[in-house]
Every structure is written in structure tokens, then in C-alpha cells.
């Protein structure tokens, strides 16, 4: 099963956000993350979804808000 992940660059980081840093992600998530920052319709495997749903934001080149559907 695949899920869609949408990343939105954000300027402000709420203090209660769960922030994950790119270098702390697992290999599958690291591999997919750069593509996800550029695509609005990418689907990913469950392992990537499971990892990214632990984060409200991911710090990469910017802070990205993570939405999963």
C-alpha cells in the first residue's frame, strides 16, 4: 500500500512541534525526501510513511511540514 506525503516549506516552527532532522531519518526516507520536496503527487512505501509520520516538521534545506494522506 502506498500513501501520499505532502511537504510544505514553513518559516515558523512552533515550539511544540516534533522536529526530525534529515540526517536522523532512515535510509528509505532519506532517499525519498529530496523528491518529496519537489513533487506534490509522489507516492511512497509504507516504511517511509511510518518514519515521517513521527515528525511534524523535517529540517532539510528548510523546515518542511509533513502531511500524510
Predicted model as a PDB file, atoms N, CA, C, CB and O in Angstrom, pLDDT in the B-factor column:
MODEL        1                                                                  
ATOM      1  N   UNK A   1       0.847  -1.183   0.000  1.00 54.00           N  
ATOM      2  CA  UNK A   1       0.000   0.000   0.000  1.00 54.00           C  
ATOM      3  C   UNK A   1       0.890   1.244   0.000  1.00 54.00           C  
ATOM      4  CB  UNK A   1      -0.962  -0.001   1.227  1.00 54.00           C  
ATOM      5  O   UNK A   1       1.917   1.277   0.678  1.00 54.00           O  
ATOM      6  N   UNK A   2       0.503   2.239  -0.743  1.00 59.00           N  
ATOM      7  CA  UNK A   2       1.254   3.484  -0.779  1.00 59.00           C  
ATOM      8  C   UNK A   2       0.415   4.620  -0.231  1.00 59.00           C  
ATOM      9  CB  UNK A   2       1.713   3.799  -2.202  1.00 59.00           C  
ATOM     10  O   UNK A   2      -0.815   4.574  -0.251  1.00 59.00           O  
ATOM     11  N   UNK A   3       1.088   5.623   0.251  1.00 70.00           N  
ATOM     12  CA  UNK A   3       0.434   6.817   0.768  1.00 70.00           C  
ATOM     13  C   UNK A   3       1.058   8.025   0.111  1.00 70.00           C  
ATOM     14  CB  UNK A   3       0.547   6.905   2.312  1.00 70.00           C  
ATOM     15  O   UNK A   3       2.177   7.970  -0.399  1.00 70.00           O  
ATOM     16  N   UNK A   4       0.315   9.117   0.132  1.00 77.00           N  
ATOM     17  CA  UNK A   4       0.828  10.355  -0.415  1.00 77.00           C  
ATOM     18  C   UNK A   4       1.320  11.231   0.717  1.00 77.00           C  
ATOM     19  CB  UNK A   4      -0.244  11.080  -1.245  1.00 77.00           C  
ATOM     20  O   UNK A   4       0.633  11.414   1.722  1.00 77.00           O  
ATOM     21  N   UNK A   5       2.516  11.770   0.545  1.00 84.00           N  
ATOM     22  CA  UNK A   5       3.102  12.682   1.515  1.00 84.00           C  
ATOM     23  C   UNK A   5       3.253  14.036   0.844  1.00 84.00           C  
ATOM     24  CB  UNK A   5       4.475  12.154   2.047  1.00 84.00           C  
ATOM     25  O   UNK A   5       3.787  14.142  -0.260  1.00 84.00           O  
ATOM     26  N   UNK A   6       2.779  15.061   1.518  1.00 86.00           N  
ATOM     27  CA  UNK A   6       2.918  16.425   1.018  1.00 86.00           C  
ATOM     28  C   UNK A   6       3.794  17.194   1.994  1.00 86.00           C  
ATOM     29  CB  UNK A   6       1.524  17.120   0.840  1.00 86.00           C  
ATOM     30  O   UNK A   6       3.548  17.192   3.200  1.00 86.00           O  
ATOM     31  N   UNK A   7       4.815  17.848   1.463  1.00 91.00           N  
ATOM     32  CA  UNK A   7       5.707  18.661   2.273  1.00 91.00           C  
ATOM     33  C   UNK A   7       5.531  20.121   1.890  1.00 91.00           C  
ATOM     34  CB  UNK A   7       7.180  18.218   2.097  1.00 91.00           C  
ATOM     35  O   UNK A   7       5.540  20.472   0.710  1.00 91.00           O  
ATOM     36  N   UNK A   8       5.375  20.951   2.883  1.00 92.00           N  
ATOM     37  CA  UNK A   8       5.261  22.396   2.668  1.00 92.00           C  
ATOM     38  C   UNK A   8       6.359  23.096   3.455  1.00 92.00           C  
ATOM     39  CB  UNK A   8       3.853  22.923   3.092  1.00 92.00           C  
ATOM     40  O   UNK A   8       6.489  22.896   4.662  1.00 92.00           O  
ATOM     41  N   UNK A   9       7.150  23.917   2.770  1.00 94.00           N  
ATOM     42  CA  UNK A   9       8.173  24.704   3.457  1.00 94.00           C  
ATOM     43  C   UNK A   9       7.488  25.706   4.386  1.00 94.00           C  
ATOM     44  CB  UNK A   9       9.100  25.437   2.434  1.00 94.00           C  
ATOM     45  O   UNK A   9       6.505  26.346   4.014  1.00 94.00           O  
ATOM     46  N   UNK A  10       8.021  25.827   5.586  1.00 96.00           N  
ATOM     47  CA  UNK A  10       7.455  26.765   6.562  1.00 96.00           C  
ATOM     48  C   UNK A  10       8.552  27.659   7.111  1.00 96.00           C  
ATOM     49  CB  UNK A  10       6.748  26.009   7.714  1.00 96.00           C  
ATOM     50  O   UNK A  10       9.720  27.274   7.171  1.00 96.00           O  
ATOM     51  N   UNK A  11       8.157  28.849   7.507  1.00 95.00           N  
ATOM     52  CA  UNK A  11       9.091  29.823   8.092  1.00 95.00           C  
ATOM     53  C   UNK A  11       9.142  29.691   9.612  1.00 95.00           C  
ATOM     54  CB  UNK A  11       8.686  31.257   7.703  1.00 95.00           C  
ATOM     55  O   UNK A  11      10.214  29.745  10.215  1.00 95.00           O  
ATOM     56  N   UNK A  12       7.976  29.517  10.219  1.00 95.00           N  
ATOM     57  CA  UNK A  12       7.885  29.482  11.674  1.00 95.00           C  
ATOM     58  C   UNK A  12       7.754  28.054  12.173  1.00 95.00           C  
ATOM     59  CB  UNK A  12       6.705  30.318  12.158  1.00 95.00           C  
ATOM     60  O   UNK A  12       6.995  27.257  11.622  1.00 95.00           O  
ATOM     61  N   UNK A  13       8.504  27.742  13.224  1.00 95.00           N  
ATOM     62  CA  UNK A  13       8.479  26.413  13.821  1.00 95.00           C  
ATOM     63  C   UNK A  13       7.847  26.534  15.208  1.00 95.00           C  
ATOM     64  CB  UNK A  13       9.924  25.792  13.903  1.00 95.00           C  
ATOM     65  O   UNK A  13       8.444  27.114  16.115  1.00 95.00           O  
ATOM     66  N   UNK A  14       6.639  25.989  15.373  1.00 94.00           N  
ATOM     67  CA  UNK A  14       6.010  26.019  16.700  1.00 94.00           C  
ATOM     68  C   UNK A  14       6.873  25.271  17.725  1.00 94.00           C  
ATOM     69  CB  UNK A  14       4.591  25.398  16.641  1.00 94.00           C  
ATOM     70  O   UNK A  14       7.482  24.249  17.408  1.00 94.00           O  
ATOM     71  N   UNK A  15       6.914  25.781  18.925  1.00 94.00           N  
ATOM     72  CA  UNK A  15       7.769  25.191  19.957  1.00 94.00           C  
ATOM     73  C   UNK A  15       7.366  23.769  20.329  1.00 94.00           C  
ATOM     74  CB  UNK A  15       7.745  26.053  21.191  1.00 94.00           C  
ATOM     75  O   UNK A  15       8.200  22.999  20.806  1.00 94.00           O  
ATOM     76  N   UNK A  16       6.108  23.408  20.121  1.00 96.00           N  
ATOM     77  CA  UNK A  16       5.648  22.070  20.490  1.00 96.00           C  
ATOM     78  C   UNK A  16       5.723  21.073  19.330  1.00 96.00           C  
ATOM     79  CB  UNK A  16       4.227  22.144  21.002  1.00 96.00           C  
ATOM     80  O   UNK A  16       5.189  19.968  19.434  1.00 96.00           O  
ATOM     81  N   UNK A  17       6.376  21.449  18.229  1.00 96.00           N  
ATOM     82  CA  UNK A  17       6.493  20.565  17.060  1.00 96.00           C  
ATOM     83  C   UNK A  17       7.528  19.473  17.290  1.00 96.00           C  
ATOM     84  CB  UNK A  17       6.862  21.373  15.811  1.00 96.00           C  
ATOM     85  O   UNK A  17       8.548  19.673  17.949  1.00 96.00           O  
ATOM     86  N   UNK A  18       7.222  18.308  16.720  1.00 97.00           N  
ATOM     87  CA  UNK A  18       8.204  17.219  16.698  1.00 97.00           C  
ATOM     88  C   UNK A  18       9.045  17.422  15.442  1.00 97.00           C  
ATOM     89  CB  UNK A  18       7.507  15.783  16.716  1.00 97.00           C  
ATOM     90  O   UNK A  18       8.579  17.182  14.328  1.00 97.00           O  
ATOM     91  N   UNK A  19      10.291  17.866  15.628  1.00 97.00           N  
ATOM     92  CA  UNK A  19      11.176  18.162  14.505  1.00 97.00           C  
ATOM     93  C   UNK A  19      12.170  17.021  14.347  1.00 97.00           C  
ATOM     94  CB  UNK A  19      11.915  19.515  14.712  1.00 97.00           C  
ATOM     95  O   UNK A  19      12.859  16.647  15.296  1.00 97.00           O  
ATOM     96  N   UNK A  20      12.236  16.474  13.140  1.00 97.00           N  
ATOM     97  CA  UNK A  20      13.224  15.455  12.795  1.00 97.00           C  
ATOM     98  C   UNK A  20      14.217  16.105  11.835  1.00 97.00           C  
ATOM     99  CB  UNK A  20      12.548  14.172  12.155  1.00 97.00           C  
ATOM    100  O   UNK A  20      13.829  16.889  10.969  1.00 97.00           O  
ATOM    101  N   UNK A  21      15.469  15.784  11.991  1.00 97.00           N  
ATOM    102  CA  UNK A  21      16.491  16.289  11.079  1.00 97.00           C  
ATOM    103  C   UNK A  21      16.748  15.254   9.999  1.00 97.00           C  
ATOM    104  CB  UNK A  21      17.800  16.628  11.836  1.00 97.00           C  
ATOM    105  O   UNK A  21      16.737  14.052  10.262  1.00 97.00           O  
ATOM    106  N   UNK A  22      16.979  15.729   8.785  1.00 97.00           N  
ATOM    107  CA  UNK A  22      17.187  14.849   7.632  1.00 97.00           C  
ATOM    108  C   UNK A  22      18.217  13.763   7.929  1.00 97.00           C  
ATOM    109  CB  UNK A  22      17.631  15.665   6.421  1.00 97.00           C  
ATOM    110  O   UNK A  22      17.997  12.599   7.593  1.00 97.00           O  
ATOM    111  N   UNK A  23      19.325  14.122   8.548  1.00 96.00           N  
ATOM    112  CA  UNK A  23      20.379  13.133   8.784  1.00 96.00           C  
ATOM    113  C   UNK A  23      19.995  12.083   9.825  1.00 96.00           C  
ATOM    114  CB  UNK A  23      21.641  13.832   9.220  1.00 96.00           C  
ATOM    115  O   UNK A  23      20.706  11.089   9.977  1.00 96.00           O  
ATOM    116  N   UNK A  24      18.905  12.276  10.535  1.00 95.00           N  
ATOM    117  CA  UNK A  24      18.419  11.291  11.507  1.00 95.00           C  
ATOM    118  C   UNK A  24      17.413  10.312  10.901  1.00 95.00           C  
ATOM    119  CB  UNK A  24      17.784  12.003  12.687  1.00 95.00           C  
ATOM    120  O   UNK A  24      17.054   9.321  11.537  1.00 95.00           O  
ATOM    121  N   UNK A  25      16.958  10.584   9.675  1.00 96.00           N  
ATOM    122  CA  UNK A  25      15.983   9.712   9.028  1.00 96.00           C  
ATOM    123  C   UNK A  25      16.636   8.402   8.598  1.00 96.00           C  
ATOM    124  CB  UNK A  25      15.352  10.416   7.817  1.00 96.00           C  
ATOM    125  O   UNK A  25      17.849   8.336   8.402  1.00 96.00           O  
ATOM    126  N   UNK A  26      15.817   7.366   8.455  1.00 94.00           N  
ATOM    127  CA  UNK A  26      16.284   6.089   7.936  1.00 94.00           C  
ATOM    128  C   UNK A  26      16.644   6.214   6.462  1.00 94.00           C  
ATOM    129  CB  UNK A  26      15.220   5.005   8.137  1.00 94.00           C  
ATOM    130  O   UNK A  26      16.287   7.196   5.810  1.00 94.00           O  
ATOM    131  N   UNK A  27      17.340   5.234   5.946  1.00 95.00           N  
ATOM    132  CA  UNK A  27      17.830   5.288   4.569  1.00 95.00           C  
ATOM    133  C   UNK A  27      16.710   5.446   3.538  1.00 95.00           C  
ATOM    134  CB  UNK A  27      18.619   4.040   4.263  1.00 95.00           C  
ATOM    135  O   UNK A  27      16.850   6.221   2.592  1.00 95.00           O  
ATOM    136  N   UNK A  28      15.603   4.720   3.710  1.00 92.00           N  
ATOM    137  CA  UNK A  28      14.494   4.839   2.750  1.00 92.00           C  
ATOM    138  C   UNK A  28      13.928   6.253   2.724  1.00 92.00           C  
ATOM    139  CB  UNK A  28      13.381   3.842   3.094  1.00 92.00           C  
ATOM    140  O   UNK A  28      13.681   6.809   1.654  1.00 92.00           O  
ATOM    141  N   UNK A  29      13.723   6.831   3.903  1.00 93.00           N  
ATOM    142  CA  UNK A  29      13.185   8.194   3.981  1.00 93.00           C  
ATOM    143  C   UNK A  29      14.182   9.201   3.423  1.00 93.00           C  
ATOM    144  CB  UNK A  29      12.828   8.553   5.435  1.00 93.00           C  
ATOM    145  O   UNK A  29      13.786  10.142   2.735  1.00 93.00           O  
ATOM    146  N   UNK A  30      15.467   9.020   3.708  1.00 95.00           N  
ATOM    147  CA  UNK A  30      16.484   9.920   3.155  1.00 95.00           C  
ATOM    148  C   UNK A  30      16.491   9.871   1.633  1.00 95.00           C  
ATOM    149  CB  UNK A  30      17.871   9.559   3.697  1.00 95.00           C  
ATOM    150  O   UNK A  30      16.650  10.897   0.972  1.00 95.00           O  
ATOM    151  N   UNK A  31      16.321   8.689   1.090  1.00 93.00           N  
ATOM    152  CA  UNK A  31      16.333   8.536  -0.365  1.00 93.00           C  
ATOM    153  C   UNK A  31      15.149   9.252  -1.016  1.00 93.00           C  
ATOM    154  CB  UNK A  31      16.314   7.053  -0.740  1.00 93.00           C  
ATOM    155  O   UNK A  31      15.302   9.871  -2.069  1.00 93.00           O  
ATOM    156  N   UNK A  32      13.981   9.172  -0.400  1.00 90.00           N  
ATOM    157  CA  UNK A  32      12.763   9.749  -0.976  1.00 90.00           C  
ATOM    158  C   UNK A  32      12.576  11.232  -0.676  1.00 90.00           C  
ATOM    159  CB  UNK A  32      11.573   9.000  -0.475  1.00 90.00           C  
ATOM    160  O   UNK A  32      11.915  11.938  -1.438  1.00 90.00           O  
ATOM    161  N   UNK A  33      13.145  11.707   0.412  1.00 93.00           N  
ATOM    162  CA  UNK A  33      12.835  13.059   0.876  1.00 93.00           C  
ATOM    163  C   UNK A  33      13.140  14.155  -0.145  1.00 93.00           C  
ATOM    164  CB  UNK A  33      13.596  13.336   2.128  1.00 93.00           C  
ATOM    165  O   UNK A  33      12.287  15.021  -0.343  1.00 93.00           O  
ATOM    166  N   UNK A  34      14.304  14.174  -0.806  1.00 93.00           N  
ATOM    167  CA  UNK A  34      14.551  15.234  -1.797  1.00 93.00           C  
ATOM    168  C   UNK A  34      13.495  15.262  -2.906  1.00 93.00           C  
ATOM    169  CB  UNK A  34      15.931  15.052  -2.416  1.00 93.00           C  
ATOM    170  O   UNK A  34      13.100  16.339  -3.353  1.00 93.00           O  
ATOM    171  N   UNK A  35      13.043  14.106  -3.348  1.00 89.00           N  
ATOM    172  CA  UNK A  35      11.991  14.040  -4.367  1.00 89.00           C  
ATOM    173  C   UNK A  35      10.689  14.606  -3.824  1.00 89.00           C  
ATOM    174  CB  UNK A  35      11.782  12.591  -4.842  1.00 89.00           C  
ATOM    175  O   UNK A  35       9.975  15.316  -4.532  1.00 89.00           O  
ATOM    176  N   UNK A  36      10.379  14.299  -2.587  1.00 90.00           N  
ATOM    177  CA  UNK A  36       9.141  14.766  -1.980  1.00 90.00           C  
ATOM    178  C   UNK A  36       9.108  16.280  -1.826  1.00 90.00           C  
ATOM    179  CB  UNK A  36       8.949  14.113  -0.634  1.00 90.00           C  
ATOM    180  O   UNK A  36       8.030  16.874  -1.850  1.00 90.00           O  
ATOM    181  N   UNK A  37      10.261  16.915  -1.668  1.00 90.00           N  
ATOM    182  CA  UNK A  37      10.279  18.373  -1.532  1.00 90.00           C  
ATOM    183  C   UNK A  37       9.955  19.064  -2.849  1.00 90.00           C  
ATOM    184  CB  UNK A  37      11.639  18.840  -1.026  1.00 90.00           C  
ATOM    185  O   UNK A  37       9.583  20.238  -2.857  1.00 90.00           O  
ATOM    186  N   UNK A  38      10.092  18.347  -3.965  1.00 87.00           N  
ATOM    187  CA  UNK A  38       9.863  18.936  -5.281  1.00 87.00           C  
ATOM    188  C   UNK A  38       8.577  18.471  -5.951  1.00 87.00           C  
ATOM    189  CB  UNK A  38      11.015  18.626  -6.170  1.00 87.00           C  
ATOM    190  O   UNK A  38       8.164  19.054  -6.953  1.00 87.00           O  
ATOM    191  N   UNK A  39       7.936  17.436  -5.420  1.00 77.00           N  
ATOM    192  CA  UNK A  39       6.772  16.841  -6.061  1.00 77.00           C  
ATOM    193  C   UNK A  39       5.555  16.930  -5.157  1.00 77.00           C  
ATOM    194  CB  UNK A  39       7.050  15.388  -6.431  1.00 77.00           C  
ATOM    195  O   UNK A  39       5.644  16.710  -3.949  1.00 77.00           O  
ATOM    196  N   UNK A  40       4.417  17.255  -5.755  1.00 65.00           N  
ATOM    197  CA  UNK A  40       3.179  17.320  -4.970  1.00 65.00           C  
ATOM    198  C   UNK A  40       2.334  16.069  -5.118  1.00 65.00           C  
ATOM    199  CB  UNK A  40       2.365  18.527  -5.378  1.00 65.00           C  
ATOM    200  O   UNK A  40       1.290  15.951  -4.475  1.00 65.00           O  
ATOM    201  N   UNK A  41       2.766  15.130  -5.956  1.00 68.00           N  
ATOM    202  CA  UNK A  41       1.944  13.940  -6.161  1.00 68.00           C  
ATOM    203  C   UNK A  41       2.744  12.637  -6.057  1.00 68.00           C  
ATOM    204  CB  UNK A  41       1.272  14.014  -7.511  1.00 68.00           C  
ATOM    205  O   UNK A  41       2.368  11.633  -6.662  1.00 68.00           O  
ATOM    206  N   UNK A  42       3.823  12.646  -5.309  1.00 68.00           N  
ATOM    207  CA  UNK A  42       4.637  11.447  -5.155  1.00 68.00           C  
ATOM    208  C   UNK A  42       3.996  10.507  -4.140  1.00 68.00           C  
ATOM    209  CB  UNK A  42       6.070  11.814  -4.724  1.00 68.00           C  
ATOM    210  O   UNK A  42       3.498  10.943  -3.102  1.00 68.00           O  
ATOM    211  N   UNK A  43       4.015   9.225  -4.447  1.00 73.00           N  
ATOM    212  CA  UNK A  43       3.568   8.196  -3.513  1.00 73.00           C  
ATOM    213  C   UNK A  43       4.785   7.430  -3.029  1.00 73.00           C  
ATOM    214  CB  UNK A  43       2.528   7.237  -4.173  1.00 73.00           C  
ATOM    215  O   UNK A  43       5.741   7.226  -3.778  1.00 73.00           O  
ATOM    216  N   UNK A  44       4.744   7.010  -1.781  1.00 80.00           N  
ATOM    217  CA  UNK A  44       5.892   6.325  -1.189  1.00 80.00           C  
ATOM    218  C   UNK A  44       5.452   5.055  -0.472  1.00 80.00           C  
ATOM    219  CB  UNK A  44       6.631   7.254  -0.216  1.00 80.00           C  
ATOM    220  O   UNK A  44       4.271   4.861  -0.183  1.00 80.00           O  
ATOM    221  N   UNK A  45       6.426   4.198  -0.193  1.00 84.00           N  
ATOM    222  CA  UNK A  45       6.153   2.958   0.515  1.00 84.00           C  
ATOM    223  C   UNK A  45       5.820   3.219   1.980  1.00 84.00           C  
ATOM    224  CB  UNK A  45       7.344   2.015   0.406  1.00 84.00           C  
ATOM    225  O   UNK A  45       6.116   4.282   2.527  1.00 84.00           O  
ATOM    226  N   UNK A  46       5.207   2.235   2.586  1.00 87.00           N  
ATOM    227  CA  UNK A  46       4.765   2.324   3.978  1.00 87.00           C  
ATOM    228  C   UNK A  46       5.920   2.622   4.937  1.00 87.00           C  
ATOM    229  CB  UNK A  46       4.081   1.029   4.388  1.00 87.00           C  
ATOM    230  O   UNK A  46       5.724   3.338   5.919  1.00 87.00           O  
ATOM    231  N   UNK A  47       7.118   2.092   4.676  1.00 89.00           N  
ATOM    232  CA  UNK A  47       8.252   2.316   5.582  1.00 89.00           C  
ATOM    233  C   UNK A  47       8.607   3.801   5.674  1.00 89.00           C  
ATOM    234  CB  UNK A  47       9.477   1.515   5.113  1.00 89.00           C  
ATOM    235  O   UNK A  47       8.970   4.285   6.746  1.00 89.00           O  
ATOM    236  N   UNK A  48       8.505   4.519   4.566  1.00 89.00           N  
ATOM    237  CA  UNK A  48       8.784   5.953   4.559  1.00 89.00           C  
ATOM    238  C   UNK A  48       7.674   6.696   5.298  1.00 89.00           C  
ATOM    239  CB  UNK A  48       8.923   6.481   3.108  1.00 89.00           C  
ATOM    240  O   UNK A  48       7.942   7.608   6.079  1.00 89.00           O  
ATOM    241  N   UNK A  49       6.443   6.306   5.049  1.00 90.00           N  
ATOM    242  CA  UNK A  49       5.301   6.920   5.737  1.00 90.00           C  
ATOM    243  C   UNK A  49       5.438   6.732   7.246  1.00 90.00           C  
ATOM    244  CB  UNK A  49       3.963   6.311   5.236  1.00 90.00           C  
ATOM    245  O   UNK A  49       5.267   7.680   8.012  1.00 90.00           O  
ATOM    246  N   UNK A  50       5.745   5.511   7.670  1.00 91.00           N  
ATOM    247  CA  UNK A  50       5.872   5.222   9.101  1.00 91.00           C  
ATOM    248  C   UNK A  50       6.926   6.111   9.756  1.00 91.00           C  
ATOM    249  CB  UNK A  50       6.226   3.747   9.317  1.00 91.00           C  
ATOM    250  O   UNK A  50       6.731   6.609  10.865  1.00 91.00           O  
ATOM    251  N   UNK A  51       8.027   6.301   9.066  1.00 93.00           N  
ATOM    252  CA  UNK A  51       9.094   7.134   9.625  1.00 93.00           C  
ATOM    253  C   UNK A  51       8.712   8.604   9.659  1.00 93.00           C  
ATOM    254  CB  UNK A  51      10.368   6.958   8.824  1.00 93.00           C  
ATOM    255  O   UNK A  51       8.922   9.273  10.671  1.00 93.00           O  
ATOM    256  N   UNK A  52       8.156   9.115   8.574  1.00 92.00           N  
ATOM    257  CA  UNK A  52       7.838  10.538   8.511  1.00 92.00           C  
ATOM    258  C   UNK A  52       6.634  10.924   9.353  1.00 92.00           C  
ATOM    259  CB  UNK A  52       7.594  10.936   7.093  1.00 92.00           C  
ATOM    260  O   UNK A  52       6.507  12.088   9.736  1.00 92.00           O  
ATOM    261  N   UNK A  53       5.747   9.983   9.653  1.00 92.00           N  
ATOM    262  CA  UNK A  53       4.596  10.357  10.479  1.00 92.00           C  
ATOM    263  C   UNK A  53       4.997  10.576  11.936  1.00 92.00           C  
ATOM    264  CB  UNK A  53       3.513   9.282  10.393  1.00 92.00           C  
ATOM    265  O   UNK A  53       4.191  11.048  12.738  1.00 92.00           O  
ATOM    266  N   UNK A  54       6.231  10.235  12.277  1.00 93.00           N  
ATOM    267  CA  UNK A  54       6.750  10.534  13.613  1.00 93.00           C  
ATOM    268  C   UNK A  54       7.148  12.000  13.748  1.00 93.00           C  
ATOM    269  CB  UNK A  54       7.949   9.641  13.925  1.00 93.00           C  
ATOM    270  O   UNK A  54       7.459  12.461  14.847  1.00 93.00           O  
ATOM    271  N   UNK A  55       7.141  12.734  12.636  1.00 95.00           N  
ATOM    272  CA  UNK A  55       7.608  14.123  12.606  1.00 95.00           C  
ATOM    273  C   UNK A  55       6.473  15.066  12.217  1.00 95.00           C  
ATOM    274  CB  UNK A  55       8.785  14.276  11.622  1.00 95.00           C  
ATOM    275  O   UNK A  55       5.653  14.751  11.355  1.00 95.00           O  
ATOM    276  N   UNK A  56       6.442  16.221  12.867  1.00 96.00           N  
ATOM    277  CA  UNK A  56       5.573  17.298  12.399  1.00 96.00           C  
ATOM    278  C   UNK A  56       6.300  18.084  11.317  1.00 96.00           C  
ATOM    279  CB  UNK A  56       5.151  18.232  13.574  1.00 96.00           C  
ATOM    280  O   UNK A  56       5.704  18.513  10.329  1.00 96.00           O  
ATOM    281  N   UNK A  57       7.611  18.265  11.527  1.00 97.00           N  
ATOM    282  CA  UNK A  57       8.461  19.000  10.604  1.00 97.00           C  
ATOM    283  C   UNK A  57       9.760  18.233  10.392  1.00 97.00           C  
ATOM    284  CB  UNK A  57       8.744  20.427  11.131  1.00 97.00           C  
ATOM    285  O   UNK A  57      10.228  17.522  11.281  1.00 97.00           O  
ATOM    286  N   UNK A  58      10.333  18.387   9.204  1.00 97.00           N  
ATOM    287  CA  UNK A  58      11.654  17.830   8.926  1.00 97.00           C  
ATOM    288  C   UNK A  58      12.556  18.981   8.525  1.00 97.00           C  
ATOM    289  CB  UNK A  58      11.599  16.730   7.806  1.00 97.00           C  
ATOM    290  O   UNK A  58      12.205  19.783   7.660  1.00 97.00           O  
ATOM    291  N   UNK A  59      13.725  19.061   9.160  1.00 97.00           N  
ATOM    292  CA  UNK A  59      14.718  20.073   8.814  1.00 97.00           C  
ATOM    293  C   UNK A  59      15.605  19.494   7.726  1.00 97.00           C  
ATOM    294  CB  UNK A  59      15.561  20.511  10.064  1.00 97.00           C  
ATOM    295  O   UNK A  59      16.341  18.533   7.953  1.00 97.00           O  
ATOM    296  N   UNK A  60      15.528  20.083   6.551  1.00 96.00           N  
ATOM    297  CA  UNK A  60      16.335  19.677   5.400  1.00 96.00           C  
ATOM    298  C   UNK A  60      17.065  20.942   4.953  1.00 96.00           C  
ATOM    299  CB  UNK A  60      15.444  19.040   4.220  1.00 96.00           C  
ATOM    300  O   UNK A  60      17.893  21.440   5.716  1.00 96.00           O  
ATOM    301  N   UNK A  61      16.818  21.476   3.800  1.00 92.00           N  
ATOM    302  CA  UNK A  61      17.373  22.772   3.422  1.00 92.00           C  
ATOM    303  C   UNK A  61      16.553  23.890   4.057  1.00 92.00           C  
ATOM    304  CB  UNK A  61      17.405  22.929   1.883  1.00 92.00           C  
ATOM    305  O   UNK A  61      17.056  24.989   4.292  1.00 92.00           O  
ATOM    306  N   UNK A  62      15.302  23.598   4.329  1.00 95.00           N  
ATOM    307  CA  UNK A  62      14.357  24.443   5.062  1.00 95.00           C  
ATOM    308  C   UNK A  62      13.638  23.525   6.045  1.00 95.00           C  
ATOM    309  CB  UNK A  62      13.333  25.184   4.088  1.00 95.00           C  
ATOM    310  O   UNK A  62      13.920  22.329   6.117  1.00 95.00           O  
ATOM    311  N   UNK A  63      12.720  24.093   6.789  1.00 97.00           N  
ATOM    312  CA  UNK A  63      11.820  23.273   7.603  1.00 97.00           C  
ATOM    313  C   UNK A  63      10.632  22.925   6.718  1.00 97.00           C  
ATOM    314  CB  UNK A  63      11.363  24.023   8.929  1.00 97.00           C  
ATOM    315  O   UNK A  63      10.060  23.797   6.064  1.00 97.00           O  
ATOM    316  N   UNK A  64      10.261  21.642   6.698  1.00 96.00           N  
ATOM    317  CA  UNK A  64       9.126  21.188   5.894  1.00 96.00           C  
ATOM    318  C   UNK A  64       8.078  20.554   6.798  1.00 96.00           C  
ATOM    319  CB  UNK A  64       9.583  20.184   4.807  1.00 96.00           C  
ATOM    320  O   UNK A  64       8.371  19.646   7.576  1.00 96.00           O  
ATOM    321  N   UNK A  65       6.857  21.050   6.679  1.00 95.00           N  
ATOM    322  CA  UNK A  65       5.730  20.454   7.396  1.00 95.00           C  
ATOM    323  C   UNK A  65       5.315  19.189   6.658  1.00 95.00           C  
ATOM    324  CB  UNK A  65       4.529  21.459   7.515  1.00 95.00           C  
ATOM    325  O   UNK A  65       5.201  19.187   5.432  1.00 95.00           O  
ATOM    326  N   UNK A  66       5.089  18.113   7.406  1.00 92.00           N  
ATOM    327  CA  UNK A  66       4.759  16.818   6.839  1.00 92.00           C  
ATOM    328  C   UNK A  66       3.253  16.569   6.951  1.00 92.00           C  
ATOM    329  CB  UNK A  66       5.554  15.698   7.545  1.00 92.00           C  
ATOM    330  O   UNK A  66       2.693  16.615   8.047  1.00 92.00           O  
ATOM    331  N   UNK A  67       2.596  16.304   5.807  1.00 89.00           N  
ATOM    332  CA  UNK A  67       1.188  15.912   5.777  1.00 89.00           C  
ATOM    333  C   UNK A  67       1.079  14.589   5.046  1.00 89.00           C  
ATOM    334  CB  UNK A  67       0.303  17.002   5.094  1.00 89.00           C  
ATOM    335  O   UNK A  67       1.644  14.426   3.965  1.00 89.00           O  
ATOM    336  N   UNK A  68       0.355  13.641   5.629  1.00 84.00           N  
ATOM    337  CA  UNK A  68       0.227  12.309   5.038  1.00 84.00           C  
ATOM    338  C   UNK A  68      -1.237  12.005   4.787  1.00 84.00           C  
ATOM    339  CB  UNK A  68       0.856  11.232   5.954  1.00 84.00           C  
ATOM    340  O   UNK A  68      -2.091  12.207   5.651  1.00 84.00           O  
ATOM    341  N   UNK A  69      -1.513  11.511   3.575  1.00 78.00           N  
ATOM    342  CA  UNK A  69      -2.895  11.111   3.243  1.00 78.00           C  
ATOM    343  C   UNK A  69      -2.893   9.754   2.586  1.00 78.00           C  
ATOM    344  CB  UNK A  69      -3.572  12.146   2.318  1.00 78.00           C  
ATOM    345  O   UNK A  69      -3.953   9.238   2.231  1.00 78.00           O  
TER     346      UNK A  69                                                      
ENDMDL                                                                          
END                                                                             
